Amino acid sequence: PLQQFSRISYCPPSQISSWTCGQPCSALPDFIPYLVGGDIGITPYYYVGYWPAENTAVIVHQGRPPYYLASLLKNFEVPLTPLDITLFPGLGSSIKVHSGFASVQALTAKAILAAVNKTLSDHSISKVTIVGHSLGGAIGMIDMVYLRLHLPSSTSFKFVGHGIPRVGNQAFADYVDSTFFDVTRINYAGDPIPIVPGLFLGYHHVSGEVHILKNNTWIACQDNPNIECSTGDVPTLLSANPLDHLGPYNGIWVSCFFFFFFLFVLRVCRRAAAAHTTLL
């Protein structure tokens, strides 16, 4: 079901609001949307709601397809920046994140907090589940840190990201690792996104990586450090397979047809260029 939540984030907001986005919504028939937003500009689609099956509030952000240029450009705002003290009071200035991801998260932070508060209150619960693919997972991880500072201390958090990039520096990773105890990053085979932004820029992943091999073997990377995980399976961008960014995750492809087509064309062009170089 968590893969389905990520998949649903690529549906139009009108379909998410009415929970009529086809098979992925049908797979989660009891979900109740509370807040749906986003646009075709800078803010990726997102939604908040109640999932009775797990008795939890759920937050999901979309990972933007490449034709949403304004939002896509935020991925290239790579300088690390301290988190805004008005949104993240009490965090030290040594904790830094991707400036583009932080600016996008700030656009929806207060609205999401209000929706989560209402969801928790309406159902007398204290559990928050955050899910996201690609950029959506990066925004969701910053959401998790933000909500932890503004919700009751009794609130528990679960995070599952699919193919997410590095979000912040070592201090950010250490803070997440020491504060949250149910964080999972799922990567598939040759996906290039989990190895960016580069370590040489000061970025580091949080713990909790699970890597899926092409034969569908799942590896818990903390039990197998540096063995066939994202930095081992994909040592450089040249060895990556962009199509693997879409999965499958438990047999479920995430993102939309147009993104799939874009990455397919990119892969064909790369192979054609390599063949041409060989002939020369």
Disulfide bonds with the S-S distance in Angstrom:
Cys21-Cys25 2.16
Cys221-Cys229 2.02
